Amino acid sequence: MTTHEYDVAIVGAGTSGCYAAATIANAGLDAVIIERKDAEEAGHIACGDALKGADKFPSAIPKSKIEPAFTNTGVDHGRFEIPSHDTVLEIPVPGELAVIDRLKYGKLLIEGAEEAGAELHYDTVVNDVKQTDDGQVTGVVGKRKGDPVEYDAEVIIDGAGALSLLQDKADFEDATFDTNVRYSQFCSAYREIVEVDEEVEWDDALVFKPTERAAGYLWYFPRTSTEINAGLGFQMNEEPMQMIDDLKDDLRDREEFENAEVTDKLGAALPTRRTYDSAVAPGYMAVGDAAAHVNPTTGGGIAGAAYAGQYAAEQAVEAIEDGDVSEDALWHYNERVMEHFGARYAGLDVYNILSTAVDVDDLMGLLAALPGKKLAEALYDGKTSMGPLLAARTAINSFGYWRQILDFYKVKQVAEQVIDHYERYPSSPDALEAWQRQRDELMETVYDVTGAEPKY
Ligand SMILES: Cc1cc2nc3c(=O)[nH]c(=O)nc-3n(C[C@H](O)[C@H](O)[C@H](O)COP(=O)(O)OP(=O)(O)OC[C@H]3O[C@@H](n4cnc5c(N)ncnc54)[C@H](O)[C@@H]3O)c2cc1C
């Protein structure tokens, strides 16, 4: 058994792991990223390649480092195709948006972490977590090309992505770490990179289209006007979709994809749930998909992963310098995540819950009736409001959907209450249980109003 020692060991060379490692190394501490893939494959991640908030990315890896991977910065709106209502909605997307060459971006991130001083150990699969009898995490165990290897560290940062194996292995019985995690809170997604002969007309838009069922959607994101990321996903509480066939069917129906060539295929799971209530345990922090730092309505998780990686690492540095890596000492990381996006994502999760309970036709009719700008606010902020004029126009457009609009209004109100509650996220672990109790009461109202099965 080879044993390595670092101040911080980070599992996973994805967005969250690279930002975490760069932050640790920038602070002058020893950081290693442990990655199961080999050097060539690392950074090749299943993704729609849409990077929202590209203008204000965290600083641990300079934006100039990753910018060469931004292949399309001319995208400024979403195009929602609703065939059942013969409608196309053009909806502005707030903030800067880029469609990226995901593999290039992944490689540049790893380079950025290395340039900051982090080490990369490829071909190393972590398969266990080291803990003391009282639950303190002290390291991880794995295999490098078949040989056993272990890493001892003051803090382990889990950036191993959705359904992280580390969380199955660790015992969090006495920690606040969120273990209320089930498959049904995830989405299964698949994408192909497709090259077309003629430039597509919608190279300034992210194209979305509902699948046959409410809890799924297809997307077409233009990396360039002739290179399209085409994919789809469905919520795992539904019957599995034949994703490859369903995508093929839709591609076949679109004339712009005639004679198209598929150059890459990849699929994976992603969390479509609220952010973990707590992503810390003694000596341990989870970041990115491993702690559900993903917008549960759009599936966008790159920005959340980057920020969480940096926030976790900043807290780890402070804790190590103070000689205390207890849950208390790491807690402030949870607060920063909730303040930045966790509260918003919890509100958006309410709409995700709604989407699992409503009829797809009703939902699409309602979407077709709502003003685009308001829809954009609901999608990205979780909060939206309407003046009387707009409300009247919406009511006229939405004749036939007033019942749903009333229900939607009730859902919106409870979503806002959820966000308000998250804005009161506790400042220490002792107060978490009481806060969770109150949140769970609000969730009862969410299930009542939406008619959905409990998700948590
Ligand atoms: C099909 C699809 C489309 C998506 N589209 C978008 C999009 O358009 N825009 C967007 O913002 N987000 C999108 N997302 C979500 C986004 O890809 C993720 O939120 C983001 O990649 C999370 O980064 P991460 O660093 O947390 O995890 P990941 O990027 O998943 O990285 C985890 C890393 O850990 C490694 N690893 C895992 N287990 C181990 C182990 N046991 N030992 C060692 N290494 C391990 C993996 O090999 C991987 O390199 C999409 C996701 C999917 C699946």
PDBQT file of the ligand as one rigid body, heavy atoms in Angstrom, charges set to zero:
ROOT
HETATM    1  C1  LIG A 501     -26.114  15.103 -19.924  1.00  0.00    +0.000 C 
HETATM    2  C2  LIG A 501     -25.855  16.271 -19.000  1.00  0.00    +0.000 A 
HETATM    3  C3  LIG A 501     -26.031  17.565 -19.480  1.00  0.00    +0.000 A 
HETATM    4  C4  LIG A 501     -25.713  18.655 -18.659  1.00  0.00    +0.000 A 
HETATM    5  N1  LIG A 501     -25.796  19.923 -19.186  1.00  0.00    +0.000 NA
HETATM    6  C5  LIG A 501     -25.360  20.978 -18.481  1.00  0.00    +0.000 A 
HETATM    7  C6  LIG A 501     -25.278  22.265 -19.070  1.00  0.00    +0.000 A 
HETATM    8  O1  LIG A 501     -25.582  22.463 -20.243  1.00  0.00    +0.000 OA
HETATM    9  N2  LIG A 501     -24.849  23.307 -18.306  1.00  0.00    +0.000 N 
HETATM   10  C7  LIG A 501     -24.464  23.129 -17.006  1.00  0.00    +0.000 A 
HETATM   11  O2  LIG A 501     -24.079  24.114 -16.345  1.00  0.00    +0.000 OA
HETATM   12  N3  LIG A 501     -24.520  21.915 -16.421  1.00  0.00    +0.000 NA
HETATM   13  C8  LIG A 501     -24.923  20.827 -17.131  1.00  0.00    +0.000 A 
HETATM   14  N4  LIG A 501     -24.938  19.577 -16.555  1.00  0.00    +0.000 N 
HETATM   15  C9  LIG A 501     -24.503  19.432 -15.168  1.00  0.00    +0.000 C 
HETATM   16  C10 LIG A 501     -22.984  19.583 -15.056  1.00  0.00    +0.000 C 
HETATM   17  O3  LIG A 501     -22.350  18.777 -16.012  1.00  0.00    +0.000 OA
HETATM   18  C11 LIG A 501     -22.538  19.190 -13.652  1.00  0.00    +0.000 C 
HETATM   19  O4  LIG A 501     -23.319  19.892 -12.717  1.00  0.00    +0.000 OA
HETATM   20  C12 LIG A 501     -21.062  19.516 -13.410  1.00  0.00    +0.000 C 
HETATM   21  O5  LIG A 501     -20.253  18.818 -14.323  1.00  0.00    +0.000 OA
HETATM   22  C13 LIG A 501     -20.687  19.122 -11.989  1.00  0.00    +0.000 C 
HETATM   23  O6  LIG A 501     -19.305  19.194 -11.800  1.00  0.00    +0.000 OA
HETATM   24  P1  LIG A 501     -18.627  18.340 -10.655  1.00  0.00    +0.000 P 
HETATM   25  O7  LIG A 501     -17.205  18.759 -10.629  1.00  0.00    +0.000 OA
HETATM   26  O8  LIG A 501     -19.396  18.447  -9.406  1.00  0.00    +0.000 OA
HETATM   27  O9  LIG A 501     -18.753  16.800 -11.112  1.00  0.00    +0.000 OA
HETATM   28  P2  LIG A 501     -18.256  16.093 -12.429  1.00  0.00    +0.000 P 
HETATM   29  O10 LIG A 501     -18.045  17.047 -13.527  1.00  0.00    +0.000 OA
HETATM   30  O11 LIG A 501     -19.171  14.945 -12.647  1.00  0.00    +0.000 OA
HETATM   31  O12 LIG A 501     -16.819  15.522 -12.047  1.00  0.00    +0.000 OA
HETATM   32  C14 LIG A 501     -16.645  14.427 -11.173  1.00  0.00    +0.000 C 
HETATM   33  C15 LIG A 501     -15.270  13.821 -11.427  1.00  0.00    +0.000 C 
HETATM   34  O13 LIG A 501     -15.034  12.862 -10.393  1.00  0.00    +0.000 OA
HETATM   35  C16 LIG A 501     -14.469  11.689 -10.955  1.00  0.00    +0.000 C 
HETATM   36  N5  LIG A 501     -14.797  10.597 -10.045  1.00  0.00    +0.000 N 
HETATM   37  C17 LIG A 501     -16.042  10.125  -9.745  1.00  0.00    +0.000 A 
HETATM   38  N6  LIG A 501     -15.971   9.111  -8.862  1.00  0.00    +0.000 NA
HETATM   39  C18 LIG A 501     -14.654   8.934  -8.592  1.00  0.00    +0.000 A 
HETATM   40  C19 LIG A 501     -13.965   8.035  -7.745  1.00  0.00    +0.000 A 
HETATM   41  N7  LIG A 501     -14.587   7.115  -7.002  1.00  0.00    +0.000 N 
HETATM   42  N8  LIG A 501     -12.602   8.107  -7.703  1.00  0.00    +0.000 NA
HETATM   43  C20 LIG A 501     -11.947   9.049  -8.455  1.00  0.00    +0.000 A 
HETATM   44  N9  LIG A 501     -12.555   9.914  -9.268  1.00  0.00    +0.000 NA
HETATM   45  C21 LIG A 501     -13.900   9.877  -9.334  1.00  0.00    +0.000 A 
HETATM   46  C22 LIG A 501     -15.124  11.615 -12.320  1.00  0.00    +0.000 C 
HETATM   47  O14 LIG A 501     -14.386  10.792 -13.204  1.00  0.00    +0.000 OA
HETATM   48  C23 LIG A 501     -15.171  13.073 -12.744  1.00  0.00    +0.000 C 
HETATM   49  O15 LIG A 501     -13.993  13.457 -13.409  1.00  0.00    +0.000 OA
HETATM   50  C24 LIG A 501     -25.274  18.448 -17.333  1.00  0.00    +0.000 A 
HETATM   51  C25 LIG A 501     -25.148  17.144 -16.826  1.00  0.00    +0.000 A 
HETATM   52  C26 LIG A 501     -25.423  16.063 -17.652  1.00  0.00    +0.000 A 
HETATM   53  C27 LIG A 501     -25.271  14.666 -17.102  1.00  0.00    +0.000 C 
ENDROOT
TORSDOF 0
